[in-house]
Structures are given as C-alpha cells and as structure tokens.
C-alpha cells in the first residue's frame, strides 16, 4: 500500500495506482484538489482524502509499504510532525521517497524565499540531517533531463513538449555534490530526491512535538510571515498595475501636450507671418501716404499758379 502525501491534482497517485501499486491513498489539505482528483481519477485501487500532512491520521501503524511526497514538504509548517507521522505509518521494510527544491546557492535560495508559499527554505544538507533523525539508511538522487544540469521547457504543454516519465532519469548523488553549487555552473538536479529506509527504533527518534534542529543557514518561516509576504507581493502587483495605468495616462497627456505644442508653434508661425504682412502693408500705406502728400503739394502749387495768372490778367489796362 502506498501513500501519496500531498497528492495535489491527483495525477501522481493515479500513475502509481496504474503501474503496480496494490492500493494508493492520495492525501492533500486542499478540499478543492481532492474533489478534482476524485472526479478525474477513478480506480478501484485509488482513494483520495482531505488531510493535513502534519496530522496523518486514520491509518494503523506500519501500514504502508511506501510513502511518497513530491515538491510538497517545502510548504509544510511543521516538518518534524510530518516525518514523525511518516515514521509511524511506514513498515519496517518500507521506503519514504521525498522530492524537494535543490537550494544549493544564493540564487536558488533567493528564488525559494521569493515564493511566499515555500515555508521551509532548506538546503539538501538540512533535509538529509532531518531524515537521519528518523531513518538509518538514506540515499540521495539527482533528477535529470537529458543529462544532469539540463532543464526542459516547462512553458510547453505535455502534448506539445513530448515529455513523458521516460524523458527523465535519476542518478545517485553524493551529499558533497549538493552542499554548494556555484551559480555559474548548471544546476545539478531539477529536484533533490531522498530515499529513506530502515526506520529507527522509537527510543532513538525525537519525541512528538520536537522542533527541527537546523544544521546550517536553513530556516522555516511561519505562516504569518508567508501571509505578510504574500500580501506585500499582492500590494506590489496592485501598485504596479496602478503605475502602469498612470504611465499610460501620462503617455496620453504627453501626446496631447506634444500635439498642443505643435498647434501652438503653428499659430506662432502664422502670427509671425501675419505680423510681417501687416508691417509690409503699413510700410506700403506709409509710402502711398507720402505720395498723396506729394500730389497734394503739387496740386496746391498748380492752384497758386492759376490764381497768380488770374490776378495778372485783372491788372491789364483796358480790360
């Protein structure tokens, strides 16, 4: 019997049920995810339950041959409670398989911190040390595509990408290879996979409720901290949307301003041309006025000449 802890949309549990598992229980704390899984994956050897991974309940001790959890445990607030529950439910010859983010340098650490849903910002060394508190045999595997260090194009759909379970391979790795990987090098693995066997005796494991023992700079943030970060990211996104709206509005106003400036420049040029034309007309009018004055002067001279001739005629004797 197999337990898929954090079954999500249910496809992983369904795959296990279709490929040899006698019976698979898929558990997830999301009722929506469980409802989706129940609608889309119906098999007689498959069942889905809503369950908190920190409180694996309803199963007898040592009832599972395998417990599987993929890219889920980084979301669990109290990871020690999950490992204690897994230890309790696993048979003495059973196996626990977990896949977690490979935080092997500052860039990957930053990416995980930036994800507000990731609570356990743990290195492979921290995961290994915590598993050692419950199991005596732990193996580490790299999750590769083509070759270790390659990353497939996740933006494509499965139908167009052609990816299947056979597109990936898993190779044993040494913990020393996962302590620190320079950012300049290819990432050594898509996920870090731990395979834990041989549960320790009850008197050698931490008592229920024990806190995690951190061995390096790994840390676990609270749900409150994650909620605050999520709220901050939401507010930032809203501010960015407002900023984009205002930027578009400013761009429209800027376009209108340029249009108004161009219109203003056109009016100024037209006004300058009109002023030049008016000045030309005024100069022409002044010239014509001068000509009129000259003509009037000549006319007065002519009139004076006529008057003088008339007077001379009046003075002629005998007339």
TITORLO-335898 format. One record per residue: residue in three letters; x, y, z of N, C-alpha, C in turn. Coordinates in steps of 0.1 Angstrom, whole numbers, padded with zeros to 4 digits, always signed. Each point is the difference from the previous one (the first is absolute). Layout:
ALAXYZXYZXYZ/...
END
This chain:
UNK+0008-0012+0000-0008+0012+0000+0009+0012+0000/UNK-0004+0011-0008+0008+0012-0002-0008+0012+0005/UNK+0007+0009+0006-0006+0013+0004+0007+0011-0008/UNK-0008+0008-0008+0005+0012-0007-0004+0012+0009/UNK+0010+0005+0007-0002+0011+0010+0002+0013-0007/UNK-0011+0007-0002-0001+0012-0008-0003-0004-0015/UNK-0011-0006-0002-0003-0006-0013-0004+0011-0010/UNK-0004+0012+0004-0003+0011-0009-0011-0004-0009/UNK+0002+0002-0013-0010-0003-0010-0003-0015-0002/UNK+0008-0009+0006-0003-0014+0000+0007-0008-0011/UNK+0007+0006-0010+0006-0008-0011+0011-0009+0005/UNK+0008+0004+0010+0010-0008+0005-0005-0013+0007/UNK-0010+0002+0008-0006-0012+0007-0006-0009-0010/UNK-0007+0006-0010-0006-0008-0011+0010-0008-0007/UNK+0012+0006-0003+0010-0007-0007+0006-0012+0008/UNK+0001+0002+0013+0005-0011+0008-0010-0011+0000/UNK-0013+0004+0001-0011-0010+0000+0000-0008-0013/UNK+0003+0006-0011+0000-0006-0013+0012-0009-0003/UNK+0011+0002+0008+0012-0006-0003+0006-0009+0011/UNK-0009-0008+0006+0005-0010+0009-0004+0001+0014/UNK-0004+0011+0005-0003+0002+0014-0013-0008+0003/UNK+0000-0008+0011-0013-0007+0003-0011+0010+0004/UNK+0003+0010+0008-0010+0010+0003+0008+0013+0004/UNK-0006+0011-0005+0006+0013+0003-0009+0009+0006/UNK+0004+0006+0011-0007+0011+0007+0007+0013-0004/UNK-0008+0009-0005+0005+0014-0003-0006+0009+0010/UNK+0008+0007+0008-0005+0010+0010+0006+0014-0003/UNK-0009+0010+0002+0004+0013-0002-0009+0009+0009/UNK+0006+0011+0004-0008+0009+0009-0010+0009-0007/UNK+0000+0000-0014-0009+0008-0008-0012-0008-0004/UNK-0012+0004+0005-0012-0007-0003-0003+0001-0015/UNK+0004+0012-0006-0003+0001-0014+0009-0009-0009/UNK+0013-0002+0005+0008-0009-0007-0005-0015+0001/UNK-0004-0003+0011-0006-0014+0002-0012-0002-0008/UNK-0009+0010+0000-0012-0001-0008+0003-0002-0015/UNK+0010+0008-0005+0004-0001-0014+0006-0014-0002/UNK+0008-0005+0009+0006-0014-0002-0011-0011+0000/UNK-0009+0002+0008-0011-0011+0001-0008+0000-0013/UNK-0002+0012-0006-0008+0001-0013+0008-0006-0012/UNK+0013+0002+0000+0008-0003-0012+0008-0013+0001/UNK+0002-0005+0012+0007-0013+0001-0008-0010+0008/UNK-0007-0009-0007-0008-0009+0007+0005-0014-0003/UNK+0005-0007+0011+0005-0013-0002-0004-0008+0013/UNK-0002-0013-0001-0003-0008+0012+0011+0000+0011/UNK+0013+0002-0005+0011+0000+0010+0005+0013+0003/UNK-0008+0011-0001+0004+0013+0002-0011+0008+0008/UNK+0005+0007+0011-0009+0008+0008+0006+0013+0004/UNK-0007+0011+0000+0005+0013+0004-0007+0005+0013/UNK+0008+0006+0009-0005+0005+0012+0005+0014+0003/UNK-0008+0008+0006+0005+0013+0005+0006-0002+0013/UNK+0013+0004+0001+0008-0003+0012+0011+0010+0001/UNK+0003+0004+0013+0011+0009+0003+0013-0009+0001/UNK+0010+0003-0007+0012-0009+0000+0007+0000+0013/UNK-0003+0010+0009+0006+0000+0013-0008-0009+0009/UNK-0011-0005-0004-0009-0008+0008-0005-0012-0008/UNK+0009-0008-0004-0004-0012-0008-0007-0010+0009/UNK-0013-0001-0002-0008-0008+0010-0010-0009-0008/UNK-0005-0010+0008-0010-0009-0006+0006-0012-0006/UNK+0013-0002+0001+0007-0012-0005+0007-0007+0012/UNK+0001-0013+0000+0007-0007+0011+0015+0001-0002/UNK+0007-0002+0011+0015+0001+0000+0005-0010-0010/UNK+0011+0003-0007+0007-0008-0009-0009-0007-0010/UNK-0008+0009-0006-0010-0005-0010+0004+0002-0015/UNK+0011+0008-0002+0003+0004-0013+0014-0006-0004/UNK+0000-0005-0012+0013-0005-0006+0008+0012-0005/UNK-0006+0010-0005+0007+0012-0005-0008+0012+0003/UNK+0007+0011+0003-0006+0013+0001+0008+0009-0009/UNK-0008+0007-0008+0006+0009-0011-0005+0014+0002/UNK+0010+0010-0002-0004+0014+0001+0008+0008-0009/UNK-0006+0006-0010+0008+0007-0010-0003+0015+0000/UNK+0010+0008+0002-0001+0015+0000-0012+0005+0009/UNK+0000-0006+0012-0011+0003+0009+0006+0005+0013/UNK+0010-0007+0005+0004+0003+0014+0006+0014+0002/UNK+0004+0007-0010+0004+0013+0002-0011+0009+0004/UNK-0013-0005-0002-0012+0008+0004-0005-0003+0014/UNK+0006-0010+0006-0006-0005+0013+0006+0008+0012/UNK-0008+0006+0008+0005+0008+0011+0008-0007+0010/UNK-0004-0012+0005+0007-0007+0010+0005-0014-0006/UNK+0012+0001-0006+0004-0012-0008+0004-0012+0009/UNK+0003+0003+0013+0004-0011+0009-0013-0008+0003/UNK-0011+0006+0001-0013-0008+0002-0003-0009-0012/UNK+0003+0005-0012-0002-0009-0012+0009-0012+0001/UNK+0013+0003+0002+0010-0011+0001-0004-0010+0011/UNK-0004+0005+0011-0004-0009+0011-0012-0009-0004/UNK-0010+0006-0007-0011-0007-0005+0004-0010-0011/UNK+0009+0004-0009+0004-0010-0010+0008-0012+0006/UNK+0008+0003+0010+0007-0010+0007-0010-0010+0007/UNK-0011+0005+0005-0010-0008+0007-0007-0009-0010/UNK-0003+0005-0012-0008-0007-0009+0007-0010-0009/UNK+0014+0002-0001+0007-0008-0009+0004-0013+0006/UNK-0001-0011-0008+0004-0013+0004+0016+0000+0003/UNK+0004-0010+0007+0014-0001+0003+0009-0001-0012/UNK-0005-0007-0010+0007-0001-0013-0005+0009-0011/UNK-0008+0010+0005-0006+0010-0010+0011+0010-0004/UNK-0005+0009-0009+0009+0011-0006-0008+0013+0000/UNK+0007+0010+0004-0005+0014-0001+0008+0007-0011/UNK-0008+0006-0010+0007+0007-0011-0006+0014+0000/UNK+0009+0010+0000-0004+0014+0000+0008+0007-0011/UNK-0006+0010-0006+0006+0009-0010-0002+0014+0005/UNK+0012+0007+0001-0001+0014+0005+0009+0009-0008/UNK-0002+0013+0001+0008+0009-0008+0015-0001+0003/UNK+0009+0001-0010+0014-0001+0003+0006+0014+0002/UNK+0000+0004+0013+0005+0013+0003+0015-0002+0003/UNK+0008+0003-0011+0015-0003+0001+0008+0013-0002/UNK-0006+0012-0002+0007+0012-0001-0009+0012+0003/UNK+0005+0012+0000-0007+0011+0004-0012+0004-0009/UNK+0003-0003-0013-0011+0003-0010-0012-0009+0002/UNK+0002-0013+0002-0011-0009+0003-0006+0003+0013/UNK+0008+0004+0010-0006+0004+0013-0009+0012-0002/UNK+0004+0010-0008-0008+0011-0002-0013-0003-0007/UNK+0001-0009-0010-0013-0004-0007-0010-0006+0009/UNK+0005-0008+0010-0009-0007+0009-0005+0010+0010/UNK+0008+0009+0005-0004+0010+0009-0011+0009-0007/UNK+0002+0003-0012-0010+0008-0008-0013-0006-0002/UNK-0001-0014+0002-0012-0007-0001-0007+0000+0014/UNK-0011+0008+0002-0005+0001+0013-0007-0013+0005/UNK-0002-0010-0009-0006-0013+0004+0011-0010+0005/UNK+0013+0003-0002+0010-0008+0005+0004+0004+0014/UNK-0003-0008+0010+0003+0003+0014+0013-0005+0004/UNK+0004-0012-0005+0013-0006+0004+0011+0003-0010/UNK+0008+0010+0003+0011+0004-0009+0012-0009+0005/UNK+0000-0012-0004+0009-0010+0005+0010-0004-0012/UNK+0012-0002+0004+0010-0005-0009-0001-0016+0000/UNK+0006-0006-0010+0000-0015+0000+0007-0006+0013/UNK+0010+0007+0005+0006-0004+0013-0010+0000+0011/UNK-0008+0010+0001-0010+0001+0011-0010-0011-0001/UNK-0005-0003-0012-0010-0011-0002+0006-0013+0004/UNK+0013-0002-0004+0007-0013+0003+0001-0001+0015/UNK+0004+0010+0007+0002+0000+0014-0013-0003+0007/UNK-0011+0005-0004-0013-0002+0006-0005-0014-0002/UNK+0002-0005-0012-0003-0014-0003+0008-0010+0008/UNK+0012+0004+0003+0009-0009+0009-0006-0001+0014/UNK-0008+0008+0004-0006-0001+0013-0011-0011+0001/UNK-0004-0005-0012-0011-0010+0000+0004-0012-0007/UNK+0010+0000-0009+0004-0011-0008+0015-0002-0001/UNK+0004-0013+0000+0014-0002+0000+0007-0001-0014/UNK-0009-0003-0010+0006-0002-0014-0007+0011-0009/UNK+0009+0009-0005-0005+0011-0008+0008+0001-0012/UNK-0006+0000-0012+0007+0001-0012-0005+0013-0007/UNK+0009+0006-0008-0003+0013-0007+0000-0003-0015/UNK-0009+0006-0007-0001-0002-0015-0001+0014-0006/UNK+0006+0001-0012-0002+0012-0008-0011-0003-0010/UNK-0008+0010-0004-0011-0001-0009+0004+0007-0012/UNK+0003-0007-0011+0006+0006-0012-0009-0001-0012/UNK+0003+0008-0010-0007+0000-0013+0010+0001-0011/UNK+0001-0011-0008+0010-0001-0010+0014-0003+0007/UNK+0005+0009+0007+0011-0002+0009-0002+0009+0012/UNK+0007-0004+0011-0001+0009+0012+0004+0014-0003/UNK-0008+0010+0003+0004+0014-0003-0009+0005-0011/UNK-0007-0008-0008-0009+0005-0010-0013+0003+0006/UNK-0007+0010-0005-0013+0003+0004-0010+0000-0011/UNK-0011-0007+0000-0010+0000-0011-0007+0013-0001/UNK-0007+0002-0011-0008+0012-0001-0014-0002+0006/UNK-0002+0005+0013-0012-0003+0007-0012+0008-0005/UNK+0003+0010-0009-0011+0009-0005-0009-0008-0010/UNK+0005-0011-0006-0008-0008-0009-0009-0009+0007/UNK-0011-0004-0006-0009-0010+0005+0006-0013-0002/UNK-0004-0010+0008+0005-0014-0002-0003-0005-0014/UNK-0011+0004-0006-0003-0005-0014+0010+0006-0010/UNK+0004+0012+0001+0009+0006-0010+0015-0002+0004/UNK+0003-0002+0013+0014-0002+0003+0005-0014-0002/UNK-0009-0010+0000+0003-0014-0002+0007-0006+0013/UNK-0001+0007+0011+0006-0005+0012-0008-0012+0006/UNK+0007-0010+0004-0007-0011+0008+0009-0003+0011/UNK-0004-0010+0008+0008-0004+0012+0013-0006-0005/UNK+0001-0004-0012+0012-0006-0005+0010+0011-0005/UNK-0005+0013+0000+0009+0011-0004+0010+0003+0011/UNK-0003-0005+0012+0009+0004+0011+0007-0012+0006/UNK+0011+0002+0007+0007-0011+0006+0005+0004+0013/UNK+0004-0009+0008+0003+0002+0014+0013-0007+0003/UNK+0010+0007+0005+0013-0005+0002+0004+0002+0015/UNK+0007-0010+0006+0005+0002+0013+0010+0012+0001/UNK-0001+0008+0011+0009+0011+0002+0006-0001+0014/UNK+0011+0007+0001+0006+0002+0013-0004+0013+0006/UNK-0002+0000+0013-0004+0012+0007+0010+0011-0002/UNK+0013-0003-0002+0010+0010-0002-0002+0007-0013/UNK-0007-0006-0010-0003+0006-0012-0012+0010+0001/UNK-0006+0000+0011-0012+0009+0002+0002+0010+0011/UNK+0012+0001+0006+0002+0009+0010+0000+0015-0005/UNK+0007+0002-0011+0000+0013-0006+0004-0002-0015/UNK-0009+0006-0009+0003+0000-0014+0001+0014-0005/UNK+0011+0005-0005+0001+0014-0004-0010+0003-0011/UNK-0005+0012+0001-0010+0005-0009+0004-0001-0015/UNK+0013+0001-0002+0005-0001-0014-0001-0013-0006/UNK-0002-0011+0008-0002-0013-0005-0014-0004-0002/UNK-0003-0010-0008-0013-0005-0002-0005-0006+0013/UNK-0013+0002+0003-0006-0006+0012+0001-0015-0001/UNK+0005-0007+0010+0003-0014+0000-0012-0009-0001/UNK-0012+0005+0004-0012-0008+0000-0013+0009+0000/UNK-0010-0005-0007-0013+0007+0000-0006+0000+0014/UNK+0000-0011+0007-0004-0001+0014+0010-0009+0007/UNK+0001+0002+0013+0008-0010+0008-0009-0011+0005/UNK+0003-0012-0002-0008-0011+0004+0007-0008+0010/UNK-0007-0002+0011+0005-0009+0012-0008-0012+0001/UNK+0007-0012+0001-0006-0013+0002+0004-0005+0014/UNK-0009+0000+0009+0003-0004+0014-0006-0014+0003/UNK+0009-0008+0006-0005-0014+0004+0005-0002+0015/UNK-0005-0011+0005+0004-0005+0013-0004+0010+0011/UNK-0012+0001+0003-0004+0009+0011+0007-0003+0013/UNK+0004+0010+0007+0007-0002+0013-0009-0005+0011/UNK+0005-0006+0010-0008-0004+0012-0007+0012+0006/UNK-0011-0002+0007-0007+0011+0005+0008+0008+0011/UNK+0009-0007+0007+0007+0007+0010+0012+0008-0006/UNK+0002+0000-0013+0011+0007-0006-0005+0012-0009/UNK-0013+0001-0001-0005+0012-0008-0005+0011+0009/UNK-0001+0012-0005-0005+0011+0009-0014-0002+0005/UNK-0003+0004+0012-0014-0001+0004-0009+0008-0008/UNK-0013-0003+0000-0010+0008-0008+0000+0014+0005/UNK-0001+0010-0009+0000+0014+0003+0014+0006+0001/UNK+0010-0008-0003+0014+0006+0000+0002+0010-0011/UNK+0008+0010+0002+0003+0010-0010+0011-0005-0009/UNK+0001+0005-0012+0010-0004-0009+0014+0005+0005/UNK+0010-0007-0003+0013+0004+0004+0007+0004-0013/UNK+0003+0013+0000+0006+0006-0012+0016-0002+0000/UNK+0005-0004-0011+0014-0003-0001+0008+0010-0008/UNK-0007+0009-0007+0007+0010-0008-0008+0013+0000/UNK+0000+0007-0011-0008+0013-0001-0014-0003-0004/UNK-0004-0012-0001-0014-0003-0003-0010+0006+0011/UNK-0012+0002-0004-0010+0006+0009-0014-0004-0004/UNK-0009+0001+0009-0014-0002-0002-0007+0013+0004/UNK-0008+0005-0009-0008+0012+0003-0014-0003+0004/UNK-0006+0008+0008-0013-0003+0005-0011+0003-0011/UNK-0012-0005+0002-0011+0003-0009-0003+0015+0000/UNK+0002+0006+0011-0002+0015+0001+0009+0007-0008/UNK+0013-0004+0000+0010+0007-0008-0003-0002-0015/UNK-0004-0013-0003-0003-0003-0014-0012+0008-0005/UNK-0010+0002+0009-0012+0007-0003+0003+0015-0002/UNK+0009+0005+0008+0004+0014-0001+0008+0002-0013/UNK+0009-0009-0004+0007+0001-0012-0010-0001-0012/UNK-0009-0009+0001-0010-0001-0011-0008+0012-0001/UNK-0004+0006+0011-0008+0013+0000+0008+0011-0006/UNK+0013+0000+0003+0009+0011-0005+0002-0002-0015/UNK+0001-0012-0005+0002-0003-0014-0013+0004-0007/UNK-0012-0003+0006-0013+0004-0006-0001+0015-0001/UNK+0004+0007+0011+0000+0015+0000+0009+0005-0011/UNK+0012-0006-0001+0010+0005-0010-0006-0002-0014/UNK-0007-0011-0002-0006-0003-0013-0011+0010-0003/UNK-0008+0004+0010-0010+0010-0001+0006+0013-0003/UNK+0011+0004+0007+0007+0013-0003+0006+0000-0014/UNK+0005-0011-0004+0006-0001-0013-0011+0002-0011/UNK-0012-0006+0003-0011+0002-0009-0005+0015-0001/UNK+0000+0006+0012-0004+0014+0001+0011+0008-0007/UNK+0012-0003+0002+0011+0007-0006-0001-0001-0015/UNK-0003-0012-0005-0001-0002-0015-0012+0009-0005/UNK-0011+0000+0008-0011+0008-0005+0003+0015+0000/UNK+0007+0005+0010+0004+0014+0001+0010+0003-0011/UNK+0009-0010-0003+0010+0002-0010-0006+0001-0014/UNK-0011-0008-0002-0007+0001-0013-0007+0013-0001/UNK-0006+0005+0012-0007+0013+0000+0010+0011-0003/UNK+0011-0001+0007+0011+0010-0002+0004+0000-0015/UNK+0001-0011-0006+0004-0001-0014-0010+0006-0009/UNK-0013-0002+0003-0011+0007-0007+0001+0015+0001/UNK+0002+0005+0013+0001+0014+0002+0013+0006-0007/UNK+0010-0008+0000+0013+0004-0006-0003+0002-0015/UNK-0007-0010-0006-0003+0001-0014-0009+0012-0003/UNK-0010+0003+0008-0008+0011-0002+0008+0013+0002/UNK+0009+0000+0009+0009+0012+0003+0008+0003-0013/UNK+0006-0011-0006+0008+0002-0012-0009+0005-0011/UNK-0012-0005-0001-0009+0005-0010-0004+0014+0002/UNK-0003+0004+0013-0003+0014+0003+0012+0009-0003/UNK+0012-0005+0003+0012+0008-0002+0002+0002-0015/UNK-0002-0011-0008+0001+0002-0015-0010+0010-0005/UNK-0013-0001+0006-0010+0010-0004+0004+0014+0004/UNK+0006+0001+0012+0004+0013+0004+0011+0006-0009/UNK+0010-0009-0003+0010+0004-0009-0005+0005-0014/UNK-0010-0008-0005-0007+0004-0013-0006+0014+0002/UNK-0007+0002+0011-0007+0013+0002+0010+0011+0001/UNK+0011-0003+0007+0011+0010+0001+0006+0004-0014/UNK+0002-0011-0008+0006+0003-0013-0010+0008-0009/UNK-0013-0004+0001-0010+0007-0007-0001+0015+0004/UNK+0001+0002+0013-0001+0014+0006+0012+0008-0005/UNK+0012-0007+0000+0012+0008-0004-0001+0004-0015/UNK-0006-0010-0008-0001+0003-0014-0011+0012-0002/UNK-0010-0001+0008-0010+0011+0000+0005+0013+0004/UNK+0009+0000+0010+0006+0013+0005+0010+0005-0011/UNK+0007-0009-0007+0009+0004-0010-0008+0007-0012/UNK-0012-0007-0003-0008+0005-0011-0006+0014+0004/UNK-0004+0001+0013-0006+0013+0005+0011+0011-0001/UNK+0012-0004+0004+0011+0010-0001+0002+0004-0014/UNK-0001-0009-0009+0002+0003-0014-0011+0009-0005/UNK-0012-0003+0004-0012+0009-0004+0001+0014+0006/UNK+0005+0000+0012+0002+0013+0007+0010+0008-0008/UNK+0011-0006-0003+0011+0007-0008-0006+0005-0013/UNK-0007-0009-0007-0006+0004-0013-0010+0011+0002/UNK-0008+0000+0011-0009+0011+0003+0007+0013+0002/UNK+0011-0001+0008+0008+0012+0002+0005+0006-0013/UNK+0005-0009-0009+0005+0005-0012-0011+0006-0009/UNK-0011-0006+0000-0011+0006-0007-0005+0014+0006/UNK+0001+0000+0013-0004+0013+0007+0010+0011-0004/UNK+0013-0004-0001+0010+0010-0004-0003+0004-0014/UNK-0004-0009-0009-0003+0003-0014-0012+0010+0000/UNK-0010-0003+0008-0012+0009+0000+0004+0014+0005/UNK+0008+0000+0010+0005+0014+0005+0007+0007-0011/UNK+0008-0008-0008+0008+0007-0011-0010+0005-0010/UNK-0010-0008-0004-0010+0004-0009-0007+0012+0004/UNK-0004+0000+0013-0007+0012+0006+0008+0012-0001/UNK+0013-0002+0003+0009+0012-0001+0001+0005-0014/UNK+0001-0009-0010+0000+0005-0014-0013+0007-0004/UNK-0011-0006+0005-0013+0006-0003-0001+0014+0006/UNK+0005+0002+0012+0000+0013+0005+0008+0010-0008/UNK+0011-0005-0004+0009+0008-0009-0007+0004-0013/UNK-0007-0009-0006-0007+0003-0012-0011+0010+0002/UNK-0007-0002+0011-0011+0009+0003+0005+0014+0003/UNK+0012+0001+0007+0005+0013+0002+0005+0007-0013/UNK+0005-0008-0010+0004+0005-0013-0012+0005-0007/UNK-0011-0006+0000-0012+0004-0007-0005+0013+0006/UNK+0000+0001+0013-0004+0012+0007+0008+0012-0004/UNK+0013-0002-0001+0009+0011-0004-0002+0004-0014/UNK-0002-0009-0009-0003+0004-0014-0013+0008-0001/UNK-0010-0004+0008-0013+0007+0000+0002+0014+0005/UNK+0008+0002+0010+0002+0014+0006+0007+0008-0011/UNK+0010-0006-0007+0007+0008-0010-0009+0005-0011/UNK-0009-0009-0003-0010+0004-0011-0009+0011+0005/UNK-0003+0000+0012-0009+0011+0006+0007+0013+0000/UNK+0013+0001+0000+0008+0012+0001+0002+0006-0014/UNK-0003-0007-0011+0003+0005-0013-0009+0012-0004/UNK+0005+0012-0004-0008+0012-0003-0010-0003-0012/UNK-0010+0007+0001-0010-0001-0010-0009-0013+0001/UNK+0002-0006+0009-0008-0012+0002-0010+0002+0010/
END
